């Protein structure tokens, strides 16, 4: 048995899904031992208590709610201090967080405070001494098998690598005010620019239709957007497209964009650079549309259409409308 502490980050809709995936892994590694969850937020965060109350459903046996005015917008060093201090108090053998930007930032700082190694973006973890991990490297283009030689293992879980599984339990909730100093608050989020509301969340969409450099221009995205609308899908794009200014960064799929796991991923005019494939490798099915049969994405595609996307994509849309009688 092991004592596990999991950082559960939150968003507008409650606990982040990747954090719940981390909690599932924590329950597995605890092997019957205690699984503690840490949630942190500002004094006025009304949703924090609701998140804490629901974490027993996902395997937490104890939930610790840290409240401080500075945590409302985000303060990674402060969160790392809280996580580190709580791990010391609980005698945690393993500390886990979600492999998101926030999770990796906080866990890396917590590891630095403890002077311990940090394994980011793990796709599998095997209990033992030392703990064995498989993690993504080089933008997801390879998997590394490693061992964490430390008295306390600190790691994050790659998004969608482990399915979040509810267990229907309950957990005791403890609220506390963390002890923070000026150094902990030196780095703080002072403002956020909301992403445009496109109606379908890229991270949560069941179907995603993306366009790459092959669309040719901002106007060339019209067939991609039309097909996405017909399918009730989210619109995505490659990094080259955002660099060109054709679509916003919020639609970028990839290592430096959004990591997705839809049921169906339609990639039109995308060559399949390593960083892009790192973002869409969680897709259940990939349909690639490209004039180049040797494009790297073809090796990852379940289905491929070799042709001009400006002919193929409108043809798909036309067939959908015909079958719907519209």
C-alpha positions in Angstrom: 0.0 0.0 0.0 1.1 3.6 -0.6 -0.1 7.0 0.5 -0.9 9.1 -2.6 -1.6 12.8 -3.0 -3.3 14.1 -6.1 -3.5 17.8 -7.2 -7.0 18.3 -8.6 -7.2 21.5 -10.8 -10.5 23.0 -11.6 -12.2 25.0 -14.3 -15.6 26.6 -15.1 -17.3 23.2 -15.1 -15.7 21.8 -12.0 -12.8 19.3 -11.6 -10.6 19.1 -14.8 -11.1 15.8 -16.6 -7.3 15.2 -16.7 -7.2 15.7 -13.0 -9.8 13.0 -12.5 -7.7 10.8 -14.7 -4.8 11.4 -12.4 -7.0 10.6 -9.4 -7.9 7.2 -11.0 -4.2 6.5 -11.4 -3.6 7.5 -7.8 -6.3 5.1 -6.6 -4.6 2.3 -8.6 -1.1 3.0 -7.2 -2.4 3.3 -3.6 -3.4 -0.4 -3.8 -5.8 0.1 -0.8 -3.8 2.9 0.9 -5.1 6.4 1.4 -5.7 8.7 -1.6 -5.7 12.4 -0.7 -6.8 15.1 -3.1 -5.8 18.8 -2.9 -8.0 21.5 -4.4 -7.0 25.1 -4.1 -8.8 28.4 -4.8 -9.7 31.9 -3.7 -11.8 32.8 -0.7 -14.8 33.6 -3.0 -14.7 30.5 -5.1 -18.2 29.1 -4.5 -17.6 26.1 -6.7 -14.6 24.8 -4.8 -16.7 23.1 -2.0 -18.9 21.3 -4.7 -15.8 20.0 -6.4 -14.3 18.8 -3.1 -17.6 17.0 -2.1 -17.6 15.1 -5.4 -14.0 13.7 -5.3 -14.9 10.7 -3.2 -16.9 9.5 -6.2 -13.6 9.3 -8.1 -11.6 7.5 -5.5 -10.4 10.1 -3.0 -10.5 9.0 0.6 -9.6 12.5 1.9 -9.9 15.9 0.4 -8.0 19.0 1.4 -9.4 22.4 0.4 -6.8 25.3 0.5 -8.3 28.8 0.3 -6.3 32.0 0.0 -7.1 35.3 -1.8 -4.1 34.9 -4.1 -5.2 31.5 -5.4 -8.3 32.9 -7.1 -6.6 33.7 -10.4 -3.6 31.4 -10.1 -0.2 31.4 -8.4 1.9 28.4 -9.3 4.7 28.9 -6.7 2.0 29.2 -4.0 0.2 26.1 -5.2 3.6 24.2 -5.3 4.3 25.3 -1.7 0.9 24.1 -0.6 1.3 20.8 -2.4 4.8 20.3 -1.0 3.8 21.1 2.6 0.7 18.9 2.4 2.8 16.0 1.0 5.2 16.4 3.9 2.4 16.5 6.5 0.7 13.4 5.0 3.9 11.5 4.4 2.9 10.9 0.8 4.8 8.3 -1.1 3.5 9.5 -4.5 2.4 12.9 -5.7 0.4 13.1 -8.9 -1.0 15.9 -11.0 -2.7 16.3 -14.4 -0.4 16.6 -17.4 -1.8 20.0 -18.4 0.0 23.3 -18.6 -1.1 24.2 -15.0 -0.5 20.7 -13.6 3.0 20.4 -15.1 3.9 23.9 -13.9 2.9 23.3 -10.4 4.3 19.8 -10.0 7.7 20.9 -11.5 7.9 23.6 -8.9 6.9 21.3 -6.1 9.6 18.8 -7.2 12.2 21.6 -7.2 11.2 22.6 -3.6 11.6 19.0 -2.5 14.9 18.5 -4.5 13.3 15.5 -6.2 13.1 14.3 -9.8 9.9 14.9 -11.7 8.4 12.7 -14.4 6.0 14.6 -16.7 3.3 13.3 -19.0 3.3 9.6 -18.0 1.1 7.3 -20.0 1.5 4.3 -17.7 2.9 3.7 -14.2 3.8 0.4 -12.5 3.9 0.2 -8.7 7.1 -1.0 -7.1 10.4 0.3 -5.7 11.5 2.1 -7.7 8.3 3.2 -9.4 8.4 2.4 -13.2 6.9 4.9 -15.6 6.3 5.2 -19.4 6.2 8.8 -20.5 5.9 10.8 -23.7 9.1 12.4 -25.0 9.9 14.5 -28.0 6.4 15.8 -28.5 4.9 12.4 -28.2 6.9 10.9 -31.0 8.5 8.3 -28.7 7.8 6.7 -25.4 10.4 6.4 -22.7 10.5 3.8 -20.0 12.2 5.0 -16.8 12.4 4.4 -13.1 11.9 7.1 -10.4 14.6 6.7 -7.8 13.4 8.9 -5.0 11.8 8.6 -1.6 8.7 10.3 -3.0 7.7 9.9 -6.7 6.4 13.1 -8.3 4.7 12.8 -11.7 1.9 14.0 -14.0 -0.4 12.0 -16.2 -0.6 12.6 -19.9 -4.1 13.7 -21.0 -6.3 10.9 -22.1 -3.7 8.2 -21.3 -5.8 6.8 -18.5 -9.6 6.6 -18.4 -11.2 8.3 -15.4 -13.3 5.7 -13.5 -15.8 6.6 -10.8 -16.1 4.3 -7.8 -19.0 5.7 -5.9 -17.2 6.4 -2.7 -17.2 9.3 -0.2 -14.4 11.3 1.3 -13.8 13.4 4.4 -13.2 17.1 3.5 -10.8 19.3 5.4 -10.5 23.1 4.7 -7.4 25.0 5.7 -5.7 28.4 5.1 -2.2 27.8 3.7 0.8 29.5 5.2 2.3 31.6 2.3 4.9 34.4 2.1 5.8 37.1 -0.4 8.1 34.8 -2.3 5.3 32.3 -2.9 3.3 35.1 -4.5 6.0 36.6 -6.7 4.5 34.8 -9.8 0.7 35.3 -10.1 -1.9 35.4 -12.9 -3.2 38.9 -13.0 -5.6 38.5 -15.9 -7.1 36.2 -18.4 -8.3 36.7 -22.0 -11.3 34.4 -22.6 -11.2 32.3 -25.8 -13.8 33.0 -28.4 -17.0 31.0 -27.9 -17.2 28.8 -30.9 -20.1 26.6 -29.5 -18.1 23.3 -29.4 -15.2 22.8 -27.1 -12.2 21.5 -29.0 -10.9 19.5 -26.0 -14.3 17.8 -25.4 -15.6 17.4 -28.9 -16.6 13.9 -30.1 -15.7 15.0 -33.7 -13.0 17.4 -34.8 -12.4 18.7 -38.3 -9.1 20.5 -38.8 -7.4 22.3 -41.7 -3.7 22.7 -42.2 -1.4 24.6 -44.5 -3.0 22.9 -47.4 -6.2 25.0 -47.1 -4.1 27.8 -48.7 -5.7 30.8 -47.0 -8.0 32.0 -44.2 -10.8 32.0 -46.8 -9.8 28.4 -47.7 -11.1 27.3 -44.3 -14.7 27.8 -45.4 -15.2 24.1 -46.5 -13.7 22.9 -43.2 -15.9 25.1 -41.1 -19.0 24.0 -43.2 -18.2 20.3 -42.7 -17.7 20.9 -39.0 -21.1 22.6 -38.7 -22.8 19.7 -40.5 -21.2 17.2 -38.1 -21.7 19.2 -35.0 -17.9 19.1 -34.7 -15.2 21.5 -33.4 -13.0 23.3 -35.8 -9.2 22.8 -35.4 -6.1 23.8 -37.2 -2.3 23.1 -37.3 0.4 25.3 -35.9 1.4 26.5 -39.4 -2.2 27.9 -39.7 -2.0 29.9 -36.5 1.4 31.3 -37.4 0.0 32.4 -40.7 -2.8 34.2 -38.8 -5.6 32.3 -40.6 -7.2 30.9 -37.4 -6.8 31.7 -33.7 -4.4 29.8 -31.4 -7.3 28.5 -29.4 -8.1 26.2 -32.3 -4.6 24.7 -32.6 -4.3 21.0 -32.2 -0.8 19.8 -31.1 1.8 19.7 -28.4 1.8 23.5 -28.1 -2.0 23.7 -28.7 -4.9 21.5 -27.4 -4.5 17.7 -26.9 -7.7 16.0 -28.1 -9.3 12.6 -27.9 -12.4 12.6 -30.2 -14.2 9.6 -31.6 -13.4 10.9 -35.1 -10.7 13.2 -36.2 -10.8 14.6 -39.8 -7.5 16.2 -40.9 -7.7 18.1 -44.2 -4.5 19.4 -45.7 -2.3 18.5 -42.7 1.0 16.9 -43.3 1.3 15.5 -39.8 4.3 17.1 -38.1 5.4 15.4 -34.9 4.0 18.2 -32.6 0.6 17.9 -34.3 0.4 14.2 -34.0 1.2 14.5 -30.3 -2.0 16.5 -30.0 -4.3 14.1 -31.9 -2.9 10.7 -31.0 -5.8 10.2 -28.6 -8.3 10.2 -31.4 -10.2 6.9 -31.8 -10.3 7.2 -35.6 -8.4 9.5 -37.9 -9.5 10.3 -41.5 -6.7 12.1 -43.4 -7.4 14.1 -46.6 -4.2 15.0 -48.5 -2.9 15.3 -52.0 0.4 13.7 -50.8 0.1 10.0 -50.2 3.5 10.1 -48.4 2.5 12.7 -45.9 3.5 11.6 -42.3 -0.2 11.7 -41.1 -1.0 8.9 -43.5 1.0 6.5 -41.3 -1.3 7.4 -38.4 -4.6 7.5 -40.3 -7.2 4.8 -40.1 -8.7 6.0 -43.4 -7.1 8.2 -46.1 -8.5 10.1 -49.1 -5.8 11.1 -51.5 -7.0 14.2 -53.3 -7.5 17.9 -53.2 -9.3 18.9 -49.9 -11.1 21.7 -51.8 -12.8 19.0 -53.8 -13.1 16.3 -51.3 -14.4 18.2 -48.3 -17.2 20.0 -50.2 -18.1 16.6 -51.7 -18.5 15.1 -48.2 -20.6 18.0 -47.1 -22.8 17.7 -50.2 -23.4 14.0 -49.6 -24.3 14.7 -45.9 -26.8 17.3 -47.0 -28.2 14.9 -49.7 -28.7 12.1 -47.2 -30.4 14.4 -44.8 -32.7 15.6 -47.6 -31.5 19.2 -47.4 
